[in-house]
C-alpha cells in the first residue's frame, strides 16, 4: 500500500492523474533550513524526514511511504512559501524577468530501504509590473506555494519557458516517483 506523507492537494492530484492508488497521512515535521544547507540537501532531507516519520507512525511493514518537499531557488537562495502578501510580492519581484530553479526532493521508505532522489527544473518568468504582481497577490493564489506562484494557475501566463519536468514545478516529479516505485 502506498501512503503519501503530504497534505498537498497538488501532489494528490498528480498521483491520482498518474493512476496511483494511495492513502494520505501528512507528516508533521519542522521545515526549517539548517545552517549552510544547500537547496537540494534541504528538500531531500525534508522528504526523507516526512516519509520516515509517517512510516514510524503507521508501524506497518507492508506500507511504502512517499515523502516530498519542493522549494524555489534563485541564485542558490531558498525562496519558500510567502509569510504574507507583502512577502509574496517581494518574492515575485525577485523572480520577475529571471530564470529560477524549482527543486523537489522525494523519498520512498519501505521496510527494506529508503530511496531518495531530487528533480530540478529551470523556470523563466517574463518581467512583471508592480500592478500585475499586486493583482496576482490579491487573488490569494501565491500564499501557500513555494516561490509564491502556481505554474498550473494564473501565473502560467508569465512563464514562456521551462527546462525540465513540468510536474516537478507543480509539486511532484511523477516520472521520478514512478522510477523509484518501479525499482523497489
C-alpha positions in Angstrom: 0.0 0.0 0.0 1.3 3.4 -1.0 1.0 6.2 1.6 1.5 9.9 0.7 3.2 11.8 3.6 1.8 15.1 2.4 -1.3 17.3 2.8 -0.6 18.9 -0.6 -3.7 18.8 -2.8 -1.5 19.2 -5.9 0.5 16.1 -5.0 -2.7 14.2 -4.5 -4.0 15.4 -7.9 -0.8 14.3 -9.7 -0.7 10.9 -8.1 -4.3 10.3 -9.0 -3.8 11.6 -12.5 -0.9 9.1 -12.9 -3.1 6.3 -11.9 -1.8 5.5 -8.4 -3.9 4.2 -5.6 -2.8 5.6 -2.2 -3.8 6.9 1.2 -2.8 10.3 2.7 -1.1 10.6 6.0 0.5 14.1 6.3 3.8 14.4 8.3 4.2 17.0 11.0 7.9 17.9 11.0 9.6 21.3 11.2 10.7 22.6 7.8 13.5 24.9 8.9 16.6 25.3 6.7 19.8 24.1 8.5 22.8 26.5 8.6 24.6 26.4 5.2 22.2 23.8 3.8 22.0 23.9 0.1 18.6 23.7 -1.6 18.9 20.1 -2.9 20.1 18.8 0.5 17.2 20.7 2.2 14.4 19.2 0.1 15.8 15.7 0.1 16.3 15.8 3.9 12.7 17.0 4.4 11.3 14.4 2.0 13.2 11.7 3.9 12.2 13.0 7.3 8.5 13.2 6.3 8.5 9.7 4.9 10.4 8.2 7.8 8.1 10.0 10.4 4.9 8.6 8.7 6.4 5.1 8.3 7.2 5.1 12.0 3.7 6.4 13.0 2.0 3.8 10.9 4.1 0.9 12.2 3.1 -1.3 9.3 6.0 -3.1 7.5 3.8 -3.6 4.4 3.5 0.1 3.5 5.5 2.2 1.2 5.6 5.8 2.3 6.3 8.6 -0.2 7.6 11.9 1.1 8.2 15.0 -0.9 9.2 18.6 -0.5 9.5 21.4 -3.1 11.4 24.7 -3.0 12.2 27.5 -5.3 15.8 28.8 -5.5 17.2 31.9 -7.1 21.0 32.3 -7.1 21.1 29.3 -4.7 19.0 31.1 -2.2 15.8 29.3 -1.0 12.6 31.2 -1.6 10.0 29.3 0.5 6.3 30.0 0.9 5.4 33.6 1.5 4.7 34.7 5.0 2.1 37.3 3.9 1.0 39.3 0.9 4.0 41.7 1.2 6.4 38.8 1.2 4.6 37.2 -1.8 5.0 40.5 -3.7 8.7 40.6 -2.7 9.3 37.1 -4.0 7.5 37.7 -7.3 9.6 40.9 -7.8 12.8 38.8 -7.3 11.6 36.2 -9.9 10.4 38.9 -12.4 12.4 38.7 -15.7 14.7 36.0 -14.5 15.2 32.2 -14.5 15.0 30.3 -11.2 15.1 26.7 -10.2 12.3 24.5 -8.7 13.8 21.6 -6.8 11.7 18.7 -5.4 13.1 16.1 -3.1 11.3 12.7 -3.0 11.8 9.8 -0.6 10.3 6.3 -0.5 10.5 4.4 2.7 9.8 0.7 3.0 10.7 -2.0 5.5 13.8 -2.8 3.3 15.1 0.6 2.2 14.9 4.3 1.9 15.3 5.7 -1.6 16.0 9.4 -2.1 16.1 11.5 -5.3 15.7 15.1 -6.4 14.4 16.7 -9.5 15.4 20.3 -10.7 13.5 22.4 -13.3 14.5 25.8 -14.6 11.6 28.2 -14.9 11.8 31.5 -16.7 9.5 34.5 -15.9 8.8 37.5 -18.1 9.2 40.9 -16.5 6.3 41.7 -14.3 4.8 45.1 -13.5 4.0 46.1 -9.9 0.4 46.2 -10.9 0.5 42.6 -12.3 2.1 41.4 -9.1 -0.4 43.2 -6.8 -3.3 41.8 -8.8 -2.0 38.3 -8.6 -1.2 38.5 -4.9 -4.8 39.8 -4.3 -6.1 36.5 -5.7 -4.6 34.6 -2.8 -3.1 32.0 -5.2 0.5 32.6 -4.2 0.0 32.2 -0.5 0.7 28.5 0.1 3.1 28.0 -2.8 6.9 27.8 -2.8 8.1 30.8 -4.8 4.7 32.5 -4.4 3.2 31.2 -7.6 1.4 28.2 -9.2 2.5 27.3 -12.7 -0.8 25.5 -13.2 -2.7 28.6 -12.2 -2.8 32.3 -13.2 1.0 32.6 -13.2 1.2 30.3 -16.3 0.8 33.4 -18.5 4.1 34.7 -17.2 6.2 31.6 -17.9 7.4 31.4 -21.5 9.8 28.6 -20.9 10.7 25.7 -18.6 13.6 23.3 -18.9 12.9 20.0 -17.1 9.8 18.4 -15.6 6.6 20.4 -15.6 5.1 18.2 -12.9 8.1 18.9 -10.7 7.1 22.6 -10.7 3.6 21.7 -9.7 5.0 19.7 -6.8 5.8 16.1 -7.7 8.1 14.8 -10.4 5.8 11.9 -11.5 8.4 10.2 -13.8 11.0 10.2 -11.0 8.4 8.8 -8.5 7.5 6.1 -11.0 11.1 5.1 -11.4 11.6 4.9 -7.6 8.4 2.9 -7.2 9.3 0.6 -10.0 12.8 -0.1 -8.6 11.6 -1.2 -5.2 
